Amino acid sequence: MYPFAIEYALIGATIALLMWRSSGSFLSSDDGPSAAPQTLSSPKLFLGRCDCRGSSWGLAAGGAVAAVEVANLFIFFSTNVEDDIEV
C-alpha cells in the first residue's frame, strides 16, 4: 500500500499545482490561440464553462481502485496469523 500512497500524493500534488496555476483564467474558443487569458468574476461563470465530458471514466476507475483498496485493508486486518514457533 505504500506505493499507492506515494502515487496518490504525487497525483494530488500535480492536480493541486495545475489548478492553482490556472484558477481564475480561461481562454474562449473564439478568441484564437494568441488571446490573453481573461479573469472570471464569479464561480457560476467558471462552472458554466467547465467541460466534464470524460470525468465519468475517472470516477468509475477511482471507485474501482478504492473498492480494491478497502477489500485489501479488510483482508489484511481480518487475518490473524499467530506463529506457533517455540523458542
DSSP file (Angstrom, degrees, kcal/mol; ACC not computed):
  #  RESIDUE AA STRUCTURE BP1 BP2  ACC     N-H-->O    O-->H-N    N-H-->O    O-->H-N    TCO  KAPPA ALPHA  PHI   PSI    X-CA   Y-CA   Z-CA
    1    1 A M     >        0   0    0      0, 0.0     4,-2.0     0, 0.0     5,-0.2   0.000 360.0 360.0 360.0 -17.8    0.0    0.0    0.0
    2    2 A Y  H  >  +     0   0    0      1,-0.2     4,-2.0     2,-0.2     5,-0.2   0.910 360.0  51.8 -61.9 -42.1    3.0    2.3    0.4
    3    3 A P  H  > S+     0   0    0      0, 0.0     4,-2.6     0, 0.0    -1,-0.2   0.882 107.7  53.7 -61.9 -35.0    3.4    2.7   -3.4
    4    4 A F  H  > S+     0   0    0      2,-0.2     4,-2.9     1,-0.2     5,-0.2   0.914 107.4  50.8 -62.8 -41.4   -0.3    3.7   -3.6
    5    5 A A  H  X S+     0   0    0     -4,-2.0     4,-2.1     2,-0.2    -1,-0.2   0.908 112.4  46.1 -63.4 -41.8    0.2    6.4   -1.0
    6    6 A I  H  X S+     0   0    0     -4,-2.0     4,-2.3     2,-0.2    -1,-0.2   0.920 113.6  49.0 -66.2 -43.2    3.2    7.8   -2.9
    7    7 A E  H  X S+     0   0    0     -4,-2.6     4,-2.7     1,-0.2     5,-0.2   0.931 112.2  47.7 -63.7 -45.4    1.3    7.7   -6.2
    8    8 A Y  H  X S+     0   0    0     -4,-2.9     4,-2.9     1,-0.2    -1,-0.2   0.889 111.0  52.0 -62.5 -39.0   -1.8    9.4   -4.8
    9    9 A A  H  X S+     0   0    0     -4,-2.1     4,-2.4    -5,-0.2    -1,-0.2   0.917 112.1  45.6 -64.6 -42.3    0.4   12.1   -3.1
   10   10 A L  H  X S+     0   0    0     -4,-2.3     4,-2.2     2,-0.2    -2,-0.2   0.915 114.9  46.7 -66.9 -42.9    2.1   12.8   -6.4
   11   11 A I  H  X S+     0   0    0     -4,-2.7     4,-2.6     2,-0.2     5,-0.2   0.928 114.0  48.5 -65.1 -43.6   -1.1   12.9   -8.4
   12   12 A G  H  X S+     0   0    0     -4,-2.9     4,-2.5    -5,-0.2    -2,-0.2   0.905 111.9  48.6 -62.4 -42.0   -2.8   15.1   -5.8
   13   13 A A  H  X S+     0   0    0     -4,-2.4     4,-2.3    -5,-0.2    -1,-0.2   0.893 112.1  49.4 -65.5 -39.2    0.1   17.5   -5.7
   14   14 A T  H  X S+     0   0    0     -4,-2.2     4,-2.5     2,-0.2    -2,-0.2   0.929 112.9  46.0 -65.4 -45.5    0.2   17.7   -9.5
   15   15 A I  H  X S+     0   0    0     -4,-2.6     4,-2.6     1,-0.2     5,-0.2   0.911 112.7  50.7 -64.8 -41.7   -3.5   18.4   -9.8
   16   16 A A  H  X S+     0   0    0     -4,-2.5     4,-2.3    -5,-0.2    -1,-0.2   0.911 111.7  48.1 -62.3 -41.8   -3.4   21.0   -7.0
   17   17 A L  H  X S+     0   0    0     -4,-2.3     4,-2.4     2,-0.2    -2,-0.2   0.926 112.8  47.5 -64.5 -44.9   -0.5   22.7   -8.7
   18   18 A L  H  X S+     0   0    0     -4,-2.5     4,-1.6     1,-0.2    -2,-0.2   0.901 114.3  46.5 -64.8 -40.3   -2.2   22.8  -12.1
   19   19 A M  H  X S+     0   0    0     -4,-2.6     4,-0.8    -5,-0.2    -1,-0.2   0.890 112.6  50.5 -68.4 -37.4   -5.5   24.0  -10.6
   20   20 A W  H  < S+     0   0    0     -4,-2.3     3,-0.4    -5,-0.2    -2,-0.2   0.903 112.0  47.2 -66.1 -40.9   -3.6   26.7   -8.6
   21   21 A R  H  < S+     0   0    0     -4,-2.4    -1,-0.2     1,-0.2    -2,-0.2   0.810 120.9  35.9 -71.8 -29.2   -1.7   27.9  -11.7
   22   22 A S  H >< S+     0   0    0     -4,-1.6     3,-1.2    -5,-0.2    -1,-0.2   0.352  84.6 121.8-108.9   7.7   -4.8   28.1  -13.9
   23   23 A S  T 3< S+     0   0    0     -4,-0.8     3,-0.1    -3,-0.4    -4,-0.0  -0.498  76.2  18.8 -74.3 138.1   -7.5   29.2  -11.5
   24   24 A G  T 3  S+     0   0    0     -2,-0.2    16,-0.9     1,-0.2     2,-0.3   0.429 109.2  84.5  88.3  -0.1   -9.3   32.4  -12.4
   25   25 A S  E <   +A   39   0A   0     -3,-1.2     2,-0.3    14,-0.2    14,-0.2  -0.976  45.3 166.1-134.5 150.4   -8.3   32.5  -16.1
   26   26 A F  E     -A   38   0A   0     12,-1.4    12,-2.2    -2,-0.3     2,-0.5  -0.979  28.0-130.6-152.5 159.8   -9.7   30.9  -19.2
   27   27 A L        -     0   0    0     -2,-0.3     2,-0.2    10,-0.2    -2,-0.0  -0.969  23.9-131.8-114.0 129.7   -9.4   31.2  -23.0
   28   28 A S    >   -     0   0    0     -2,-0.5     3,-1.2     1,-0.1     4,-0.4  -0.540  15.8-128.6 -76.1 146.2  -12.5   31.5  -25.1
   29   29 A S  T 3  S+     0   0    0      1,-0.2     3,-0.4    -2,-0.2    -1,-0.1   0.756 107.4  52.7 -69.2 -23.1  -12.6   29.2  -28.1
   30   30 A D  T 3  S+     0   0    0      1,-0.2    -1,-0.2     2,-0.1    -2,-0.0   0.486  92.8  73.9 -91.6  -1.4  -13.4   32.0  -30.4
   31   31 A D  S <  S-     0   0    0     -3,-1.2     3,-0.2     1,-0.2    -1,-0.2   0.708  97.4-128.2 -83.2 -19.8  -10.5   34.2  -29.3
   32   32 A G    >   -     0   0    0     -4,-0.4     3,-1.0    -3,-0.4    -1,-0.2  -0.202  31.7 -66.9  93.7 170.6   -7.8   32.2  -31.1
   33   33 A P  T 3  S+     0   0    0      0, 0.0    -1,-0.2     0, 0.0    -2,-0.0   0.711 127.3  53.2 -73.5 -20.3   -4.6   30.7  -29.8
   34   34 A S  T 3  S+     0   0    0     -3,-0.2     2,-0.1     2,-0.1    -2,-0.1   0.295  80.3 120.9 -99.4  11.5   -2.8   34.0  -29.2
   35   35 A A    <   -     0   0    0     -3,-1.0    -3,-0.1    -7,-0.1     3,-0.1  -0.442  65.5-115.6 -76.4 148.2   -5.5   35.6  -27.0
   36   36 A A        -     0   0    0     -2,-0.1    -1,-0.1     1,-0.1   -10,-0.1  -0.536  38.1 -96.1 -79.5 148.0   -4.7   36.6  -23.4
   37   37 A P        -     0   0    0      0, 0.0     2,-0.3     0, 0.0   -10,-0.2  -0.346  37.4-143.3 -63.7 144.0   -6.4   34.8  -20.5
   38   38 A Q  E     -A   26   0A   0    -12,-2.2   -12,-1.4    -3,-0.1     2,-0.4  -0.793  12.6-121.3-106.7 152.1   -9.5   36.5  -19.1
   39   39 A T  E     -A   25   0A   0     -2,-0.3     2,-0.3   -14,-0.2   -14,-0.2  -0.773  19.5-135.1 -96.3 136.4  -10.5   36.6  -15.5
   40   40 A L        -     0   0    0    -16,-0.9    -1,-0.0    -2,-0.4     0, 0.0  -0.706   6.9-156.7 -89.1 140.4  -13.8   35.2  -14.4
   41   41 A S  S    S+     0   0    0     -2,-0.3    -1,-0.1     1,-0.1     3,-0.0   0.700  71.8  25.6 -92.5 -20.2  -15.8   37.3  -11.9
   42   42 A S  S  > S-     0   0    0      1,-0.1     4,-1.3     0, 0.0     3,-0.5  -0.980  71.8-121.2-142.7 154.8  -18.0   34.6  -10.3
   43   43 A P  H  > S+     0   0    0      0, 0.0     4,-2.8     0, 0.0     5,-0.2   0.799 110.0  64.0 -63.8 -27.9  -17.9   30.8   -9.7
   44   44 A K  H  > S+     0   0    0      1,-0.2     4,-1.8     2,-0.2     5,-0.1   0.882 101.5  49.7 -64.9 -36.8  -21.1   30.4  -11.7
   45   45 A L  H  > S+     0   0    0     -3,-0.5     4,-1.0     2,-0.2    -1,-0.2   0.901 112.3  48.3 -65.9 -39.8  -19.4   31.6  -14.9
   46   46 A F  H >< S+     0   0    0     -4,-1.3     3,-0.7     1,-0.2     4,-0.4   0.940 112.9  46.3 -65.9 -47.1  -16.5   29.2  -14.3
   47   47 A L  H >< S+     0   0    0     -4,-2.8     3,-0.7     1,-0.2    -1,-0.2   0.809 107.3  59.2 -67.5 -28.6  -18.7   26.2  -13.7
   48   48 A G  H 3< S+     0   0    0     -4,-1.8    -1,-0.2    -5,-0.2    -2,-0.2   0.796 110.6  41.3 -68.3 -27.4  -20.8   27.1  -16.7
   49   49 A R  T << S+     0   0    0     -4,-1.0     2,-0.3    -3,-0.7    -1,-0.2   0.371  87.5 118.3-100.3   3.0  -17.7   26.8  -19.0
   50   50 A C    <   -     0   0    0     -3,-0.7     2,-0.7    -4,-0.4    -3,-0.0  -0.543  55.2-147.3 -75.5 132.2  -16.3   23.6  -17.3
   51   51 A D        +     0   0    0     -2,-0.3     3,-0.2     1,-0.1    -2,-0.1  -0.887  28.3 162.5-103.8 109.8  -16.1   20.6  -19.6
   52   52 A C    >   +     0   0    0     -2,-0.7     3,-0.9     1,-0.1     4,-0.3  -0.119  29.8 124.4-117.3  34.1  -16.7   17.4  -17.7
   53   53 A R  T 3  S+     0   0    0      1,-0.2     3,-0.4     2,-0.1    -1,-0.1   0.879  79.7  37.1 -66.1 -38.3  -17.4   15.0  -20.6
   54   54 A G  T 3> S+     0   0    0      1,-0.2     4,-0.8    -3,-0.2     3,-0.5   0.282  88.9  96.2 -97.4  11.7  -14.7   12.4  -19.8
   55   55 A S  H <>  +     0   0    0     -3,-0.9     4,-2.1     1,-0.2    -1,-0.2   0.707  68.4  70.7 -78.7 -17.8  -15.0   12.6  -16.0
   56   56 A S  H  > S+     0   0    0     -3,-0.4     4,-2.3    -4,-0.3    -1,-0.2   0.865  96.6  52.6 -67.9 -33.8  -17.3    9.6  -15.6
   57   57 A W  H  > S+     0   0    0     -3,-0.5     4,-2.6     2,-0.2    -1,-0.2   0.904 110.0  48.3 -66.2 -40.1  -14.5    7.1  -16.6
   58   58 A G  H  X S+     0   0    0     -4,-0.8     4,-2.5     2,-0.2    -2,-0.2   0.885 111.2  50.3 -66.3 -38.0  -12.2    8.6  -14.0
   59   59 A L  H  X S+     0   0    0     -4,-2.1     4,-2.2     2,-0.2    -2,-0.2   0.914 112.8  46.3 -65.3 -42.9  -14.9    8.4  -11.4
   60   60 A A  H  X S+     0   0    0     -4,-2.3     4,-2.2     2,-0.2    -2,-0.2   0.922 115.0  46.1 -66.1 -44.5  -15.6    4.7  -12.2
   61   61 A A  H  X S+     0   0    0     -4,-2.6     4,-2.3     2,-0.2    -2,-0.2   0.904 113.3  49.5 -66.4 -40.8  -11.9    3.8  -12.2
   62   62 A G  H  X S+     0   0    0     -4,-2.5     4,-2.3    -5,-0.2    -1,-0.2   0.884 110.5  50.7 -65.1 -38.5  -11.3    5.7   -9.0
   63   63 A G  H  X S+     0   0    0     -4,-2.2     4,-2.3     2,-0.2    -2,-0.2   0.891 110.0  50.0 -64.6 -39.7  -14.2    3.9   -7.4
   64   64 A A  H  X S+     0   0    0     -4,-2.2     4,-2.2     2,-0.2    -2,-0.2   0.919 112.0  47.1 -65.0 -43.2  -12.9    0.5   -8.5
   65   65 A V  H  X S+     0   0    0     -4,-2.3     4,-2.3     1,-0.2    -2,-0.2   0.898 112.0  50.8 -64.9 -39.9   -9.4    1.3   -7.1
   66   66 A A  H  X S+     0   0    0     -4,-2.3     4,-2.4     2,-0.2    -2,-0.2   0.896 109.6  50.5 -64.6 -39.7  -11.0    2.5   -3.8
   67   67 A A  H  X S+     0   0    0     -4,-2.3     4,-2.3     2,-0.2    -2,-0.2   0.902 110.7  49.0 -64.7 -40.9  -13.1   -0.7   -3.6
   68   68 A V  H  X S+     0   0    0     -4,-2.2     4,-2.4     2,-0.2    -2,-0.2   0.897 111.3  50.2 -64.3 -40.1  -10.0   -2.9   -4.1
   69   69 A E  H  X S+     0   0    0     -4,-2.3     4,-2.5     2,-0.2    -2,-0.2   0.908 110.5  48.7 -65.5 -41.9   -8.1   -0.9   -1.5
   70   70 A V  H  X S+     0   0    0     -4,-2.4     4,-2.5     2,-0.2    -2,-0.2   0.914 112.5  48.7 -64.4 -41.8  -10.9   -1.3    1.1
   71   71 A A  H  X S+     0   0    0     -4,-2.3     4,-2.6     2,-0.2    -2,-0.2   0.901 110.6  51.6 -62.8 -40.4  -11.0   -5.0    0.3
   72   72 A N  H  X S+     0   0    0     -4,-2.4     4,-2.4     2,-0.2    -2,-0.2   0.914 110.9  47.4 -62.7 -43.7   -7.3   -5.2    0.7
   73   73 A L  H  X S+     0   0    0     -4,-2.5     4,-2.6     2,-0.2     5,-0.2   0.905 111.5  51.0 -64.1 -41.3   -7.4   -3.5    4.1
   74   74 A F  H  X S+     0   0    0     -4,-2.5     4,-1.8     1,-0.2    -2,-0.2   0.931 112.7  45.4 -62.3 -46.0  -10.2   -5.7    5.2
   75   75 A I  H  X S+     0   0    0     -4,-2.6     4,-1.4     2,-0.2    -2,-0.2   0.908 113.4  50.9 -63.6 -41.9   -8.3   -8.9    4.3
   76   76 A F  H  < S+     0   0    0     -4,-2.4    -2,-0.2     1,-0.2    -1,-0.2   0.928 116.7  38.1 -63.1 -46.6   -5.1   -7.5    5.9
   77   77 A F  H  < S+     0   0    0     -4,-2.6    -1,-0.2     1,-0.2    -2,-0.2   0.689 113.5  56.0 -82.1 -18.0   -6.7   -6.7    9.2
   78   78 A S  H  < S+     0   0    0     -4,-1.8     2,-0.4    -5,-0.2    -1,-0.2   0.723  86.6  89.2 -87.0 -21.0   -9.0   -9.7    9.4
   79   79 A T     <  -     0   0    0     -4,-1.4     2,-0.7    -5,-0.2    -4,-0.0  -0.636  61.0-163.3 -78.5 130.6   -6.3  -12.3    9.0
   80   80 A N        -     0   0    0     -2,-0.4     2,-0.6     2,-0.0    -3,-0.1  -0.882   7.9-174.0-117.0  97.3   -4.9  -13.3   12.4
   81   81 A V        -     0   0    0     -2,-0.7     2,-0.5     2,-0.0    -2,-0.0  -0.824   1.7-176.4 -98.4 120.0   -1.6  -15.0   11.9
   82   82 A E        -     0   0    0     -2,-0.6     2,-0.4     2,-0.0    -2,-0.0  -0.962  21.8-132.8-116.4 131.5   -0.1  -16.5   15.0
   83   83 A D        -     0   0    0     -2,-0.5    -2,-0.0     1,-0.1     0, 0.0  -0.675   9.8-162.5 -82.4 130.5    3.3  -18.1   15.0
   84   84 A D        +     0   0    0     -2,-0.4     2,-0.5     2,-0.1    -1,-0.1   0.000  46.0 131.1 -98.8  27.0    3.4  -21.5   16.7
   85   85 A I        -     0   0    0      2,-0.0     2,-0.5     1,-0.0    -2,-0.1  -0.701  44.1-155.0 -86.2 125.8    7.2  -21.4   17.0
   86   86 A E              0   0    0     -2,-0.5    -2,-0.1     1,-0.1    -1,-0.0  -0.851 360.0 360.0-101.2 135.2    8.5  -22.2   20.4
   87   87 A V              0   0    0     -2,-0.5    -1,-0.1     0, 0.0    -2,-0.0   0.408 360.0 360.0-103.3 360.0   12.0  -20.9   21.3
